[in-house]
């Protein structure tokens, strides 16, 4: 993905919220992006703002996690060092060449550092002006870009209803006063019984033939619909015999053109089929079959990768070196697969596996292992 680079020609204090609406880009999974900063909010209204080193500098990033109606966000920093972290001198936060003290190693993750409340407030106080954000550890130093920080924090204020209020991160004096929004609860998903891998459930040859016949008939009638939604999930090129990709693969007798049938429980079965194969990603389509009505499978996704113990997952790289990823999961509730997770790791800025976990959708999954009678 590419972000739209724009130039803010006035300070935040001179811009109204409607004027700011035209700046930056909003991209699914990436939230609101402005230059080297982004903010991603989930369905509980928790927002996470991340700033990164420019692509020409050594990888470094800061994450601000803001809960609704909580005045000060939690701030964390990470960076990639050629020197082992335990051999570095204490890391310090510097803003415009002024030392704001040592940042503390995170107790749970050795790659992260935590900012104190005073350091976090100092960073926010600098957000309205051009700021050189540095981490220094002896002779080593990393710089995090300030480009886009003010626009992203204003967007966060707007989403959480902070604008013009005492708890605003950047817009306390904005005349467009809002009312702070409350946190929303996580959706609760009751995960129903599903056969696990250790159950080693397989279909008999007669059942396989039965499902194969039904789905072949359905493909013949509904080939165009089977490719899914181009806007939401993407094409399933390898399922439609009319596509050039399918015909080319069939010349080589590819097993990717075969269907897999996976028992979910005694009443439902998953039909899985390869959809596409790229340079560093692939996807499967998953359809739910009601065993009593096998001629009408229900599409779950054309972007999946795996099914395991009642969960379908889709995990994809955003670029080949693997420094940015996105993930979605669907959980079995006894009647259908419902979305239970959606997140990305943030912008592609040199961190193996991605810099952060930035969810757009979270839920509370309660597992029920009891088999339905």
PyMOL commands that set and color helices and strands:
alter all, ss='L'
color gray80, all
select helices_A, chain A and resi 12-14+17-20+85-87+117-125+149-159+197-199+205-222+225-227+237-239+244-250+255-257+291-293
alter helices_A, ss='H'
color red, helices_A
select strands_A, chain A and resi 25-27+31-34+37-41+47-52+60-66+74-79+92-95+98-102+104-105+113-114+133-137+140-144+187-191+260-263+268-277+282-290+298-304+306-308+311-317+325-332+337-344+358-361+363-367
alter strands_A, ss='S'
color yellow, strands_A
deselect
rebuild
show_as cartoon
